[in-house]
Amino acid sequence: MNGLPSTVDLTPLKNKRIEQICFGAWVVIFNIEGGIRIAVEGDCAITSAAGLLRRIEDCKTNATDLCRFVGSEVQDAERDANGGLTLKFRAGETLHILNSRDAYESFQLHIGDHVYVA
């Protein structure tokens, strides 16, 4: 897929908390304050506060790595160069939602009435 459009407005994600993370057979869903939802079907990566990067190719078997973000506040949100989504948290960690699949959807971002498919 093409990834997030370069014109996407990600300011609604800033200063919002991840309220819930749901795991399914092929998807992990991040429910964020204000009715924002990110449904991930592709790969993720986490950069620790110390700067260590860890790629996650199967979200459900690495659920504990993602669950640490429940209750965390997004300090900043950016579109990366490949059309993925980067969420930076106040605690210093970063969640990279990668545009990792060429032929299929990697993730969907729902902000209000807008749905972005990457």
N, C-alpha and C positions, 0 to 999 in steps of 0.2 A: 504494500500500500504506500501511499505518498507521504503519510505522516500528518501531523498537525499543520494547518496552514500558517504561513509566516505572519499573518495578520491577526492570529488568535489573541484575544484579550484574556490574560491569565490573572489579572488583578483581583477578581473575585475569590481566588484561592488564598490570597495573602491574609495572614492573621486568622485563619480558620483552623479548627481542630479536626483531626480524624476521629470521628465518633464511633465507627464500627468497621470491621473488616470481615467480609463473608467469603467463605471458600466453597467452590463447587468443583465438579469433576474436571472442568476445562477452563475455569475462570476464577479470578479473585476480584472482589469488588470492595473498593474503598468508599465508604459513605462519609462525607465531609459536611460540616456545619453549613447551613444555608441551602440544603437540598442539592449539593454538588455530589456527583458520583463519577468514579473512574472504574471501569470494568476492564480488567487486564486479562488478555488471552495469550500474550507473548511473554517475553523475558523481561526481567527487572535486574537491577543491580543496586547495591547499597555501598555508599562510601561512608566509612565510620568517621567519627570526630577526629581520629588520629590520621585519617587520609587513606586508609586501606580500602581497596575496592574489591567487592565480592559479587560475582554474577550469579543470578538465580534463574535457572532455566525451567524449573518445575516448582511453581509457587506453592502447591499444596504440600509437597514433601519438605519444603523449607518454610512452613507456616510460622514457626517460632521466630524466625528472622524478621518476618513482616509484622507480626503481632506487637512488637515493641513500639510500633508507631501509633497504636491506639491511644488517643488522648494527646498526641503530640500536635503542636501548633506549627503550621506552615509559615515560615518566615518569608520565603520567596518562591516563586514558581516561574520557570522559564521553558521555552521551546528550545530543544537542543538542535544542533546542526543537521541531524538526520530526521527531524520531525518528531522526535520523542519528547517526553515531558520530564522535567527535573524539578523535584520538590525538595527545597532546603528547609530543614527544621531548626528551631531555636536551640536545640541541644547540640547542634553541630553535625548531625548526620544528614545525608542526602539520599533520597530515593530516586533512582533513575528508572522511568518507565520507558522501555526501549521500543522503537519502531523496528522490530526484529524480524518481521515476516514479510517476504516480498509478495506472495500470492494471496495472503489472508490478512484479516484484521489482527493487529497487535493489541489495540486497546480502543476504548470509546471514552470520551470525556463529555459529561453532561453538566452544563452550567445553565441553569434556568431553562429557557426554551431552546437553547442551542445544543446541538449534538455534533461533536467532532469525532470522526472516525479516522484512525491512523492504522 
